[in-house]
Each structure stands twice: as structure tokens, then as C-alpha cells.
Amino acid sequence: FKSSVFYIQFVSGSRHPSGYYVAFGAVLLSYGIILFKAHGTPQIQRAYLQRILMDENTQYLFLALMWFTSRSIAVALLPYAIFSFFHTLNYLRTDVLQLVFPPGSALHATVAGQVSPFLQSVSQQYQMQSLRAVSYLEVWVVQPYLVLAVLTGRVSFATPLLFAMFLRFRYYFSPLTKEAVAALKARLDAVLDAPGSPLWVKSLYRRAVELIATYGAIETTTAAG
């Protein structure tokens, strides 16, 4: 929820850097609670560690920790803002409405009984689209932005590398991330295949694709030319 609030402030021009870190602090707390509910008390056991490290919530927790300890990058918070919107809908439906309008109360059937199905319908209708949007944001926006931010000195060289490691992990386990990567590559291939594209740009792009494919074990075909 705090992530969404920060982005409302961001687009209205009333943001403050402290809000960014408060938002990511709330993100860390939220994901910590989610993981605790899902896996219980942390244990130094191989089975426990394998189970929790395979949980995508752990991946986003570690990523949030990196953002929390780095210079503020507003675009990095956008995926969490999208996630928090649906977390908020679910929390309102399963906890808040049941607390404010408990079963048996006079307004439960008329308020909670009508609002809860509506919230569930919204979540089910738009959640997959939002997850796809997050994947495309991470591949098409966040990673390129970080590379450019290195050139301007806004972030260290390690930041895009660490995020690339995160994307590599997501690529193996998320079909939506694979879709976003394939779509980006297809778009770049089409642009570079256009007549008049400089040969040195095509060569540099081919080399970059080969390096990425080698690093991520991603099956690709290089652009023609």
C-alpha cells in the first residue's frame, strides 16, 4: 500500500526521498510477513533453504533490500506498487471487511456481501494483466534504465549486474519474463534489420545478444545483417 501511495505522490510532484525509503521499508516488512506465514520460523536446514529460495517472494525481498540500500530510483518501485494494489484488494476482502462488517451483523449481507465479490472479481480479472505488465516493466524499462544510469553516474556498475542476476532467475521460473525478453529481442531485431541500420550497431547488438545468451543460457537467434 505504501508503494502505491509513494507513486501517487511521485506523479503529483509532491514526493520526498524519504518517502521512497519508507515505501521500501514497508515492502521489506510485507514480504517478510508473507514469507513467515508461508514457511514459518527461519531454519538452518537444507530443505527449508531450498524451499524458501525457490519462492518468488524471496527474490523480490532480496531485490527490495538492494533498492532500499541504494540511491532512490523511483522506477524500481513501480512493480511493487502494482503488487501492493492487489495485496491491498485481497487484504480488504479477507480481513478488513470481515472485521468492520462481521458475519451476523446487520450490514454484512448488504455491504461485505456485495463489496467482497466485486473486489475478488477485479483481482481475478486484472491480476494476470498486471503480472505481465510487471514483467515487461522489469525487462523493457528497469534494466535499460539502470544501464543508462551507470553511464550518467547515478548508480554503480554493480546495480544493473545485480538486477540482471534477478532477471536471469526470473527468466528460468517465469513464463511472463520469458515472454517479455522474447518480445524485446523481436522488437530490437526488427529495428536493426531495417534498411540503413549501421553495420557497427548490428555487430555490437549481435555481440551483446551472444553475451546475454551465454550468461543466461537463453536460446536466441541473432539479428540478420
Summary of the structure (lengths in Angstrom):
residues: 225
radius of gyration: 21.0
end to end distance: 48.0
largest distance: 73.1
contacts: 607
relative contact order: 0.08
helix: 79%
strand: 0%
